[in-house]
Amino acid sequence: MNPGLINKKPSMSRNQILTFAAACAGLALLFVFDSTLDSFTLQIFKLCAINIILALSLNLINGFTGLFSLGHAGFMAVGAYTCAILTMSPEQKEVNYVLQPIVPWLAHIQLPFLPGLLIGGLFAGFIGWLLGVISLRLRDDYLAIATLGFSEIIRVLLTNAQTVTNGALGLKGLPRFTTMWWAWGSAIVITVFLVFLIKSSYGRAFKSIRDNEIAAESMGVDVFGMKVLSFTISSFLAGIAGGLLAHYLTTIDPKQFIFLKTFDILLIVVLGGVGSITGSVIAAIAVTISMEALRFLDGPLDLGFVATSGIPGLRMVFFSALLMVVVIYRQQGLMGKAEFSWDALARIGLLPRRGPKPGKGGL
């Protein structure tokens, strides 16, 4: 045997080269967008990244584990308020809390953005774990009602805990920590984390519970423990997104975290494909941009045969109708349960096919 063949290191595969090239191109695009886009477009671009995190976190529960949860807005609120309170300066807290002063043990705490963001996510994850231990023995509609009720309980607590959350007045003048790099960096890290999670034994356990809970349990899967783990991870990610959203908007109040916020995220998940990471990413970007592009629907319209003085909320009517069409005619959404791959692009002719492997007919 030729010794050179033994010592020869394996070269990078085509897919690895394409992935590396795509990562470099994406990083270059972020640099270009950050330096060339106007402030409004940049804000929409950052919102796309936040919605990607929210869609992926909800898809982990609904799509990969098969649990129907409607409490995502509550976990977002927990992460948003925790991160905001921990990162505000004592002077900002004094200005915000005008009706009643903030509790003394929070008055002088000020953390950098990253620790505050992680603590907000961990606190949301803890609340998710607590709710999961209590409610995840329920199924289907009963679980949806329980999580929806929890979300409303969180909103009511935020409204009435005046000395902690500033009540209905909310928190204003937050530092704009959510730059494009923070938003998209978090989205990329979380997307990669979920890809590896779904490919791991935990991900296979999640999907087995989704496909057949009884069969999964008979094969030794800790069904209840896996459900709680999935719910906890999803809550943590929603808390991270909430913290990013708080410092993106620079102002938050309890009304921002009503049930309609969960509906917005659910819309993205269903349109992209329940059980597809790729679908959630694509749909999050498409829906976020469309929401802004169709904002004119809320204003005065003159279609020639009919004219309106402005119907607030008409955008959401359009997206609700779109959701109904998808549910009726394409229940699997854009991607179904499929994921992006370079080989799939090669099969449809967008990339050249790889040559035959040695020993498989090639020279």
Secondary structure, 3 states (H helix, E strand, C coil): CCHHHHHCCCCCCHHHHHHHHHHHHHHHHHHHHHHHCCHHHHHHHHHHHHHHHHHHHHHHHHHHHCCCCCCHHHHHHHHHHHHHHHHCCHHHHHHHCCCCCCCHHHHCCCCCHHHHHHHHHHHHHHHHHHHHHHHCCCCHHHHHHHHHHHHHHHHHHHHHCHHHHCHHHCEECCCCCCCHHHHHHHHHHHHHHHHHHHHCHHHHHHHHHHHCHHHHHHCCCCHHHHHHHHHHHHHHHHHHHHHHHHHHHCEECHHHHCHHHHHHHHHHHHHHCCCCHHHHHHHHHHHHHHHHHCHHHHCCEECCCCEECCCCCHHHHHHHHHHHHHHHHCCCCCCCCCCCCHHHHHHCCCCCCCCCCECCCEC
